Amino acid sequence: MAPGFITITPLRKHCSSLALIVLILAVMRLRAVKCVELDVGGPYGWATPPAKNDQMYNDWASKNRFQVNDTLRFTYKKDSVMTVAEEEYERCRSSHPVFFSNNGDTVFMLDRPGLFYFISGVSGHCQRGLKMVVKVLEHGSSPQAAADPPPTSGAVFVAPANIAKTVFVLLSSLWGLIFV
């Protein structure tokens, strides 16, 4: 080889390897961002439970696994849904809810790990069981009761908000693999 010339072959191998790593990381990120929307109460919706079933919504919540960015859909008639502090949940009343909606079709995003307390804003409904506690796990966390089957009823795939960026990274990586 003549002096002053650089060998291109090793550089090409490094670029191809780097592009492959970027592609793998982008695919892994796409899988990690997946979230679901769950219909609260399944087909029953958000309504005052039948007599002697005041734990209906907590039973429903305990059968599901919630992660950050999952959403809950509350479907109801002549009612409301509020997110409240734990003390207000226990007392079944709130004069200053964290969140309030009465539009009949409310979507609430679980935006952090931890506990969320939901109650009805209609007088007497919370006392009759129209309330629920949801425990939200961080992405990648697995609950101790992981042996339970995943929820199938009411689960819907919600595309990640930054899908365009992920697709761009994937296409750029493929471009690098093909033409470098």
Contacts in CASP RR format, 6 or more apart in sequence:
PFRMAT RR
TARGET T0000
AUTHOR 0000-0000-0000
METHOD contacts of the structure
MODEL  1
MAPGFITITPLRKHCSSLALIVLILAVMRLRAVKCVELDVGGPYGWATPP
AKNDQMYNDWASKNRFQVNDTLRFTYKKDSVMTVAEEEYERCRSSHPVFF
SNNGDTVFMLDRPGLFYFISGVSGHCQRGLKMVVKVLEHGSSPQAAADPP
PTSGAVFVAPANIAKTVFVLLSSLWGLIFV
1 7 0 8 1.000
12 180 0 8 1.000
15 176 0 8 1.000
15 180 0 8 1.000
16 176 0 8 1.000
16 177 0 8 1.000
16 180 0 8 1.000
19 173 0 8 1.000
19 174 0 8 1.000
19 176 0 8 1.000
19 177 0 8 1.000
19 180 0 8 1.000
20 173 0 8 1.000
20 177 0 8 1.000
22 169 0 8 1.000
22 172 0 8 1.000
22 173 0 8 1.000
23 169 0 8 1.000
23 170 0 8 1.000
23 173 0 8 1.000
23 174 0 8 1.000
23 177 0 8 1.000
26 166 0 8 1.000
26 169 0 8 1.000
26 170 0 8 1.000
26 173 0 8 1.000
27 170 0 8 1.000
29 166 0 8 1.000
30 160 0 8 1.000
30 163 0 8 1.000
30 166 0 8 1.000
32 139 0 8 1.000
32 140 0 8 1.000
33 69 0 8 1.000
33 160 0 8 1.000
33 162 0 8 1.000
33 166 0 8 1.000
34 157 0 8 1.000
34 158 0 8 1.000
34 160 0 8 1.000
35 67 0 8 1.000
35 68 0 8 1.000
35 69 0 8 1.000
35 70 0 8 1.000
35 71 0 8 1.000
35 158 0 8 1.000
35 160 0 8 1.000
36 70 0 8 1.000
36 71 0 8 1.000
36 151 0 8 1.000
36 155 0 8 1.000
36 156 0 8 1.000
36 157 0 8 1.000
36 158 0 8 1.000
37 70 0 8 1.000
37 71 0 8 1.000
37 72 0 8 1.000
37 73 0 8 1.000
37 107 0 8 1.000
37 154 0 8 1.000
37 155 0 8 1.000
37 156 0 8 1.000
37 158 0 8 1.000
38 64 0 8 1.000
38 66 0 8 1.000
38 70 0 8 1.000
38 71 0 8 1.000
38 72 0 8 1.000
38 73 0 8 1.000
38 151 0 8 1.000
38 154 0 8 1.000
38 155 0 8 1.000
39 45 0 8 1.000
39 73 0 8 1.000
39 75 0 8 1.000
39 153 0 8 1.000
39 154 0 8 1.000
40 46 0 8 1.000
40 57 0 8 1.000
40 60 0 8 1.000
40 72 0 8 1.000
40 73 0 8 1.000
40 74 0 8 1.000
40 75 0 8 1.000
40 132 0 8 1.000
41 56 0 8 1.000
41 57 0 8 1.000
41 60 0 8 1.000
42 60 0 8 1.000
42 153 0 8 1.000
42 154 0 8 1.000
43 153 0 8 1.000
44 56 0 8 1.000
45 74 0 8 1.000
45 75 0 8 1.000
45 76 0 8 1.000
46 74 0 8 1.000
46 75 0 8 1.000
46 76 0 8 1.000
46 79 0 8 1.000
46 81 0 8 1.000
46 120 0 8 1.000
46 130 0 8 1.000
47 76 0 8 1.000
47 77 0 8 1.000
47 79 0 8 1.000
47 130 0 8 1.000
48 79 0 8 1.000
48 120 0 8 1.000
48 125 0 8 1.000
48 128 0 8 1.000
48 129 0 8 1.000
48 130 0 8 1.000
49 56 0 8 1.000
49 57 0 8 1.000
49 128 0 8 1.000
49 129 0 8 1.000
49 130 0 8 1.000
50 56 0 8 1.000
53 129 0 8 1.000
54 128 0 8 1.000
54 129 0 8 1.000
55 129 0 8 1.000
56 129 0 8 1.000
57 118 0 8 1.000
57 129 0 8 1.000
57 130 0 8 1.000
57 131 0 8 1.000
57 132 0 8 1.000
58 131 0 8 1.000
58 132 0 8 1.000
58 133 0 8 1.000
60 132 0 8 1.000
61 132 0 8 1.000
61 133 0 8 1.000
61 134 0 8 1.000
61 135 0 8 1.000
63 148 0 8 1.000
63 151 0 8 1.000
64 151 0 8 1.000
65 137 0 8 1.000
65 143 0 8 1.000
65 148 0 8 1.000
65 150 0 8 1.000
65 151 0 8 1.000
66 110 0 8 1.000
66 134 0 8 1.000
66 135 0 8 1.000
66 136 0 8 1.000
66 137 0 8 1.000
67 110 0 8 1.000
67 136 0 8 1.000
67 137 0 8 1.000
67 138 0 8 1.000
67 139 0 8 1.000
67 140 0 8 1.000
67 141 0 8 1.000
68 110 0 8 1.000
68 111 0 8 1.000
68 112 0 8 1.000
68 113 0 8 1.000
68 136 0 8 1.000
68 137 0 8 1.000
68 138 0 8 1.000
68 139 0 8 1.000
69 109 0 8 1.000
69 110 0 8 1.000
69 111 0 8 1.000
69 139 0 8 1.000
70 109 0 8 1.000
70 110 0 8 1.000
70 136 0 8 1.000
71 107 0 8 1.000
71 108 0 8 1.000
71 109 0 8 1.000
71 110 0 8 1.000
71 158 0 8 1.000
72 107 0 8 1.000
72 108 0 8 1.000
72 110 0 8 1.000
72 134 0 8 1.000
73 105 0 8 1.000
73 106 0 8 1.000
73 107 0 8 1.000
74 81 0 8 1.000
74 101 0 8 1.000
74 104 0 8 1.000
74 105 0 8 1.000
74 106 0 8 1.000
74 107 0 8 1.000
74 108 0 8 1.000
74 118 0 8 1.000
75 104 0 8 1.000
75 105 0 8 1.000
76 104 0 8 1.000
76 106 0 8 1.000
77 104 0 8 1.000
78 122 0 8 1.000
79 102 0 8 1.000
79 104 0 8 1.000
79 120 0 8 1.000
79 121 0 8 1.000
79 122 0 8 1.000
79 125 0 8 1.000
79 130 0 8 1.000
80 100 0 8 1.000
80 101 0 8 1.000
80 102 0 8 1.000
80 120 0 8 1.000
80 121 0 8 1.000
80 122 0 8 1.000
81 99 0 8 1.000
81 100 0 8 1.000
81 101 0 8 1.000
81 102 0 8 1.000
81 106 0 8 1.000
81 108 0 8 1.000
81 118 0 8 1.000
81 119 0 8 1.000
81 120 0 8 1.000
81 121 0 8 1.000
82 94 0 8 1.000
82 97 0 8 1.000
82 98 0 8 1.000
82 99 0 8 1.000
82 100 0 8 1.000
82 101 0 8 1.000
82 118 0 8 1.000
82 119 0 8 1.000
82 120 0 8 1.000
82 121 0 8 1.000
83 97 0 8 1.000
83 98 0 8 1.000
83 99 0 8 1.000
83 100 0 8 1.000
83 108 0 8 1.000
83 116 0 8 1.000
83 117 0 8 1.000
83 118 0 8 1.000
84 94 0 8 1.000
84 97 0 8 1.000
84 98 0 8 1.000
84 117 0 8 1.000
84 118 0 8 1.000
84 119 0 8 1.000
85 94 0 8 1.000
85 98 0 8 1.000
85 117 0 8 1.000
86 115 0 8 1.000
86 117 0 8 1.000
88 94 0 8 1.000
88 97 0 8 1.000
88 117 0 8 1.000
88 119 0 8 1.000
89 117 0 8 1.000
89 118 0 8 1.000
89 119 0 8 1.000
89 131 0 8 1.000
89 133 0 8 1.000
92 119 0 8 1.000
92 124 0 8 1.000
92 126 0 8 1.000
92 127 0 8 1.000
92 131 0 8 1.000
93 119 0 8 1.000
93 126 0 8 1.000
94 119 0 8 1.000
94 121 0 8 1.000
99 108 0 8 1.000
100 121 0 8 1.000
101 108 0 8 1.000
102 121 0 8 1.000
108 118 0 8 1.000
110 116 0 8 1.000
110 134 0 8 1.000
110 136 0 8 1.000
112 136 0 8 1.000
113 136 0 8 1.000
113 137 0 8 1.000
113 138 0 8 1.000
113 141 0 8 1.000
114 135 0 8 1.000
114 136 0 8 1.000
115 133 0 8 1.000
115 134 0 8 1.000
115 135 0 8 1.000
115 136 0 8 1.000
116 133 0 8 1.000
116 134 0 8 1.000
116 136 0 8 1.000
117 131 0 8 1.000
117 132 0 8 1.000
117 133 0 8 1.000
118 131 0 8 1.000
118 132 0 8 1.000
118 133 0 8 1.000
118 134 0 8 1.000
119 126 0 8 1.000
119 130 0 8 1.000
119 131 0 8 1.000
120 126 0 8 1.000
120 130 0 8 1.000
120 131 0 8 1.000
122 130 0 8 1.000
137 143 0 8 1.000
160 166 0 8 1.000
END
